Amino acid sequence: MPRLAVTLGDPRGIGPEIVRKALAQRPAADITVLGADDQVADIPNVTRIGLGPWQQGSGERADHARALRAGRLTGHAIQAAVKLAMAGEVDAIVTAPANKHALHLAGYPWPGHTEWLAHLAGDVDVAMMLASDRLRVVLVTTHVAFRDVPALLTTDLVVRTGRTTIKALREWFGIAEPRLALCAVNPHAGESGLFGDEEARVLAPAAAQLGAAGPLPADTVFVRAMRGEFDAVLAPYHDVGMTAIKVASFGEAVNVTLGLPIIRTSVDHGTAFDIAGKGIADHGSMVAAVLLAAKLVRGVGSVRGVGSLDPTSRGRV
């Protein structure tokens, strides 16, 4: 069976709950769970790696201290999971949501899991894909301020992201001839330069090098992909891509880090501090992340139909 390392994410959030709910459905995989001692102890039928106490015995009650402690536990879990994968002791890692502020407090300066995993793997080129059974979106720029996007969005970056995507679609998802679309950054794809020149100056040359369609306007390209015209859409900035995938498949999509020497999947949502501990968190995306990790290990990468997890009985996020 696939061997998966699953991190619990920020101990203040819904990560421990959604992992417990998802794994209670007995996935067809050998699971190792990493997190706070008292939280991994709540999860049956798995190998547990405790990385220290969360609340019991910690004595840390102030918000700042709790955030620092949460960041350390989250970071240690991620590092330990990557170490297991790089050593060949697990086949893939699945991560529950982390809190970036807490990670920064704990001394981890990366803007998200994706960039941090790229560093841990040797500063390799990676790309963030959000995948569901309806749509695949890959982000060209990720966790940056929108005002910085035009300067970061270069032809070289788009091409590198596209090539990483094509390689993953072939090797992980079994698509022999991937069909890519490149989403425009400006309204109406710039309207022949009326609303900006990024399409002609940056995106069109990249699309030509990749053999991709586009640049195509954001208000139609994702609809066309959902109708089966494209296997993935390259989105120039975070929110245009994330909005599309979450409207299409919120709670069912999976975050996949492309380009790593290891398989990593995650949920499509955040820590949801506001409902943590209430028992109402929707574990559907965690179910899908575990399923897809197992499928990618087996070399049959689709979101549907693997293992014995049943993603139907869910609450809400």
N, C-alpha and C positions, 0 to 999 in steps of 0.2 A: 504493500500500500504506500501511497505517497507519504513522505515524512514532512510535516509542516510545523514550523515554529510560529506561535501566535503571541503577539505582545498585547497587553491589556490597555495600553495607552495611558492617558492621564488618569490617575486614581480618583480624581474628584469628579470625573465625567461619567458618561454612560458606557465607556469601553468595557469595564469588567462585567456589566450587566448583559450587554449584547453578545459578548464572547460566551458567557455562561449559557445564555439561551440558545445560541447557535450550536454550541457543542453538545448540549443536552440531546440534540437530535441525532447523535451518534454518527458523525461523518465517516465515510469510508476512507479514513486516513489515520496515520499514527501521529498524534498531536503532542507537541511540547508547548506548554504555556509559560510565559515569562511575565513577572510583575511583582507587586508587593506581596510579602509573605501571606498576609491575612486574606488577600483577594484571590491569589492562585489556589489557596486551600479550599475555596468554595466550589471549585470546578472538578467534577468527578471524571474518572476514566481517562486521565491524561497524565503525561509526565510533567511534573511541576518544577520550575526553577524560581525560587523566591529570591528576591534581591534586596531584602530588608523590610522592616515593618512600615506600614503606612500610618495608621492612627495608633494602634495598640503599641504602647511603649515609646512612642516618638516624643510625646510631650510638646509638640509644636502646634500651637493653636492660632497664632496670629496669621492673618491672610498672607502676608509676605513670606513668612516662614513656611506656610503650607504650600504656597506656590513653588518655592524653591525646592522643597522636598519632593513635590510632584514632578518637577522638571528633572530632578536627579533620577528618580525611579523610572520615569519614562525613557530618559536617555540611556540609562544602563541597560534597560530591556532591549532597546533597539540595537545597541552595540553588541550585546550578547547574542541576539538572534542572527545578526549579520556574521558574527564570528562562527556560529554553528553552521551557517550555510556555506561560508567560504571554505570551511574545513570539510565539507561534504557530510556532515552529521545530520543535516536536514536537507530536503530537496527544494524548499521554498519557505518564504516568510509571509505572514499575514499580519498587518498592523491595525490596531484599533486607533481611534483618533487621539492626537496629541494636541497640547496647547502651546503655541509658539512662544508666548510670553514666558511661560514657565520654563521652557527649554532654554530660552535666552538667559533667564535668571540663573540657571544652573550651569551656564558657560558653554552652551551649544549654539553657535552664532548663525547657523544656516536658516534660511527663510522657510524651510519645510522639509518633510521626509525626503522628497525627491532629490533635492540638492545635497542633503546630508548623505544619503545612500550613494550618490555619485562620488562624493569625496571618500567615503569608506571603501569603495570599490576601486579606488585609485584614480579619482578625478576623470572618469570616463564620460563620454557623451551620453546623456540620457534624455528621455522625453516622458512627459506625464500623459498617459492615456486614460480617459474615462470611457468605459465600455459597458454596454448593455446589450440585450437581444434586439434592440431597435436602432442603436446608433453607437459609433465610435468617434470620439473627439480627442485630438492630440493638441496640447498647448505648445505654442512656439516660445512665448514668454510666460512666466508663471507668477510668482509672488513678488511683484514689483508695483510701484505706484504707476497709475495710468499715464501720468505726465512723462515718465521715463520710457514708455513703450516705443515712441518713434525713434529714439536714439539707439535702442537695443535691437530693433527689428531690422536686421540686415539680410541681404540675400544669402550670405554664407550661413547664418543661423537657421534660416528657413530650410535651406538645402540639407544641412546636417540633421535637423529634426526630421525632415521628410525621409531621409535615407535610413535613419534609425527606425522610423515607423515602418517603412517597406520591409526591412530585414525582419522585424518582429512579426509582421503580418504573415510573412512567408514561413518563418521558422517556428513561431509559437502558435499562430492561428491557422496554419495550413492553407493559406491563400496563395496560389502559385503566381498569379499576376495581379497584385494589389492595385485597386483603382483609388487614387487619392484626389481629393478636391482641396483647394487652397481658398480659405475664407478671406475676403477683403477686410481692410481695417477702417476704411472710410465709407460713408453712406453711398449707396448705389455704385460701389466699387470705384469711387472717386469721380464718377461722371466725367470721364475724359479729362481729368485734371481740375475740374471745377471745384471739387471738395477735397483736394489733396493729391499729391503726386506719388505716394507710397506704392500704389498699385503698379504704375508704369515703371517706377525707378527701382523698386525693391522686389515686389511680389511676382510680377510677370516673368522676370528672368529666372527666379527660383522655380516657378511652375514649369517653365520650359526645360530646365535641367532635370527636374524630377519626372517629367512626363505626366504632370498633374493637371487637372482641369482648374481653370481660374486664372487670376483671382475672381471669385464669384461673390456677389453681395450676401451679407450675413442674413438678410431676411428671407433668402430662398435656399441657400446652399444646404442647410441642415434638413430642411424638408425634403430636398432631393435625395439626400443620403438616406433618410428614413424610408424613402420609397424604393431603395435598393440600387440607386444609381452609382453610389460610391461605397467603398469599404471603410474609409475613414476620412475625416475632415481635419485639416490643419487649421487651428484657430490662432490668430495672431496675438491675442492677449487673453488673460485669465477669464474675465467675466463673460465675454462673448461665447466662449466655449463651454464654461461651466453652466451658464444659464440654459444653453441649448440642451445639454445632457440631463440637467435636473428637471427641466420641463418635460422632457421625453420619458425619463425613467427614475424619478427621485425615489430613493429607498431601495432601488434594485440595481443601480449601476455599481461598477467596481473601478477603483483607481489602480492602474497597472503601471509600474515603472519600467519603461522600455530601455534597452541598451545596457542593462546591468548583466554581469556574469551570473547572477542569481535571479530567481523569480521572486518578485514581490508584488503582492496585491494588498488593497486596503478598501475601506468603506468610502462612500461618496459624500459623507457628512462630517460634522465636527463633534466636539465634546458634549454639546447640549447640557451645559451645567444647570440650566433652569429646570430640567426634569430628571437629573441624576438622582438615583436613590428612590425614585417613586415607583419603579417597577413597570413603567409604561413605555419604555424605549423600544422602538421598532428595530428588530435585529435582522431584517431582510437583507440589507446591504452586506452585513457580516456573513450571512449565509452565502450570498452570491460570491463574496470574496474568497471564502474557503473553497467553494465549488470550483471557481475559476482557477485558483492556485493548483488544486488537484488535477484539473484538466490540462493545464499547461505543463505540469510535471509529466503527464501521460502523453503529451504531444498532440492533444486534440482540443485546441483552444477556442471554445465557445462558452457563452455564459450558461447555457441550458444543459440539463439532463445528465449530471454525473453524480455518483455517490448516492448516499441514502438520506441526505439532508432534505427536509421538507420545508420550503420557504413560505408556507401558506399561513400558519398560525402566528399572527403578529399584532403588536400594538401600534404605537405611532412614535415618531420622533418630532 
